[in-house]
Amino acid sequence: MSELTKEDEYGIISRTMMNIRSLRVFAREIDFEQLLEMQEKLNVVIEERREDAEREAAERQELEAKRQQAIEYIISLGLDPESLLAPVTADTVKTRRKAKGGVRKAK
């Protein structure tokens, strides 16, 4: 019998957890006390994940507020924010030097 990789295990668990029929079958086969213990642990994990998601959303919102404040400051200076995206050297044309190699002799 082959060993499952972590990805395979997570795939099986994910498919089972996302399927209500599979969950019902699993719940019938396990002791009720164990099921309650699993519920408590899952609730803890879900709450931790919710806190992380809320913290990340607050950080994104704060970053967006700072970005808007920076855009307003740039506009107050009389600059177009779009013009700052273009490279400074965009309007200059580079000239190439002609190669200084001479004519080669025939072999």
PLY file of the C-alpha trace (Angstrom):
ply
format ascii 1.0
element vertex 107
property float x
property float y
property float z
element edge 106
property int vertex1
property int vertex2
end_header
0.00 0.00 0.00
1.43 3.37 -0.97
1.81 6.26 1.44
-0.24 9.39 0.83
1.45 12.73 0.45
0.30 15.70 2.51
-1.37 17.15 -0.58
-3.30 13.91 -1.11
-4.38 13.85 2.54
-5.52 17.48 2.40
-7.39 16.78 -0.82
-9.28 13.88 0.74
-10.09 15.88 3.88
-11.18 18.88 1.84
-13.48 16.81 -0.38
-15.00 15.16 2.69
-15.48 18.42 4.59
-17.08 20.15 1.60
-19.58 17.34 0.95
-22.57 17.23 3.33
-23.33 13.59 2.54
-19.78 12.53 3.35
-19.96 14.51 6.59
-23.19 12.79 7.57
-21.69 9.36 6.92
-18.60 10.29 8.91
-20.73 11.67 11.77
-22.69 8.40 11.96
-19.52 6.33 12.16
-17.81 8.33 14.92
-18.65 8.50 18.62
-20.79 11.53 19.54
-18.28 12.71 22.19
-15.51 12.69 19.61
-17.75 14.60 17.22
-18.33 17.30 19.86
-14.59 17.51 20.55
-13.94 17.93 16.81
-16.57 20.68 16.69
-14.87 22.59 19.51
-11.49 22.36 17.80
-12.93 23.34 14.44
-14.68 26.33 16.04
-11.35 27.48 17.52
-9.63 27.18 14.14
-12.47 29.02 12.38
-12.36 31.85 14.93
-8.58 32.18 14.52
-8.99 32.29 10.75
-11.76 34.90 11.07
-9.49 37.09 13.21
-6.70 36.76 10.64
-9.05 37.66 7.79
-10.38 40.69 9.68
-6.83 41.84 10.50
-5.77 41.46 6.85
-8.86 43.39 5.70
-8.07 46.19 8.17
-4.47 46.33 6.92
-5.66 46.52 3.29
-8.12 49.27 4.21
-5.39 51.23 6.01
-3.05 50.84 3.05
-5.78 52.02 0.66
-6.41 55.08 2.86
-2.69 55.91 2.80
-2.63 55.45 -0.97
-5.58 57.81 -1.40
-3.91 60.34 0.89
-0.72 60.14 -1.19
-2.69 60.65 -4.42
-4.43 63.69 -2.94
-1.04 65.10 -1.88
0.40 64.57 -5.37
-2.60 66.34 -6.90
-2.22 69.20 -4.39
1.35 69.66 -5.67
-0.08 70.13 -9.15
1.17 66.83 -10.52
-0.82 64.27 -12.47
-0.56 60.88 -10.71
-0.59 59.11 -14.10
2.49 61.06 -15.20
4.44 59.55 -12.32
3.96 56.08 -13.78
5.88 56.93 -16.96
9.67 56.59 -16.78
11.61 59.84 -16.71
13.59 58.84 -19.80
10.51 57.99 -21.86
10.78 61.12 -24.03
14.51 60.95 -24.67
15.88 59.09 -27.67
19.08 57.15 -27.37
21.53 57.46 -30.22
23.80 54.61 -31.09
27.37 55.00 -32.09
28.50 53.56 -35.34
30.75 50.56 -35.02
34.42 51.45 -35.49
35.39 48.18 -37.09
37.29 48.38 -40.35
36.93 46.28 -43.46
38.24 42.76 -42.99
40.76 41.24 -45.29
39.66 38.36 -47.45
41.09 34.99 -46.53
0 1
1 2
2 3
3 4
4 5
5 6
6 7
7 8
8 9
9 10
10 11
11 12
12 13
13 14
14 15
15 16
16 17
17 18
18 19
19 20
20 21
21 22
22 23
23 24
24 25
25 26
26 27
27 28
28 29
29 30
30 31
31 32
32 33
33 34
34 35
35 36
36 37
37 38
38 39
39 40
40 41
41 42
42 43
43 44
44 45
45 46
46 47
47 48
48 49
49 50
50 51
51 52
52 53
53 54
54 55
55 56
56 57
57 58
58 59
59 60
60 61
61 62
62 63
63 64
64 65
65 66
66 67
67 68
68 69
69 70
70 71
71 72
72 73
73 74
74 75
75 76
76 77
77 78
78 79
79 80
80 81
81 82
82 83
83 84
84 85
85 86
86 87
87 88
88 89
89 90
90 91
91 92
92 93
93 94
94 95
95 96
96 97
97 98
98 99
99 100
100 101
101 102
102 103
103 104
104 105
105 106
